Amino acid sequence: MTKTEILETVKKFLIEELEIDEDKIKEDAKLKDDMGIDSLDFVDIVVIVEKNFGFKIKPEEMSAVVTLKDFCDYIESKVNA
């Protein structure tokens, strides 16, 4: 799966599932500060990622994930491992 495919999939579920304004979804946007994703949203994200990408997010691996780009890079590292 390419980086572009991952980004498009992530954008789609951020807009449809979490109802985040498309204007806020930029690669350098911070998940919490810029997009307003809270701990309850992260629970939904875990389920959505497992459904769309076929792996479980480990909370300890998410500590370095701050921006949307970090999140997509993390997914890419798992999907293409």
N, C-alpha and C positions, 0 to 999 in steps of 0.2 A: 504494500500500500504506500502510495507516495505521500509526501508532506502536504501537497495541495489537497489530495483526497481526504486526508486526516483533518486538515483545517476546515474544509467544507462540511464534513460530517459534524465536527464540533460546533461550528457556527450554527448549523441547522438545529441541533438539539438545544443550544443556548437560547435561540430565538423561540423555537416551538415549545420546548418543555419548561424552560425557566423564565420565559417571557422577558428576556433581556433585549433592550432596544438595540437594533442592528447598528446604529451609529456608535454605540459604545464598544462594539466588538472589533478591536484592532489588535494586531499581534503584540504590541508593546503595552497593551492595557493590563493593569493589575486586576487579577480576578476579584479580590475582596474590595479594594479601594475604588477602582474605576468602574467595575461592572456590578458591584454590590452583591456578589455571591457570598452567602453566609453558610454557617455550618449545616443548616438543614438542606440547603441547595447542594452541598457537597455529598450528602447522603444520596440524593437523587442522581448526582453525577456518577457516583460509584456504580449504581445500578445501570445507568444508561451506557457507560463505558463498557461494562461487562457484556451487555446485550449487543452493542455495536461493534466492539473490537475483540471480544472473546477472552479477556483476562481480567483478573481482579486487581484493583488498586490497593496497594499496601500503604497505609497511612504514613508510615515512617519514610517512604519514598517520596511522599508529596511535600515534605518539609522544604525542599529547594524550589518548589514550583510557586512562582509569584505571578508571572505574566501568562497571557494566553499562549505566547510562543513557547515558554517553558513547559506548559501543559501539553501542547502538541508535540514538542520534542520528546517528552516523557512517553506519550502514547506511541510515537514512532519507534522509540527504543524497545518497547515491549512487543509491538506488532511485528517488527522486522528483525527480531532477535533470532 
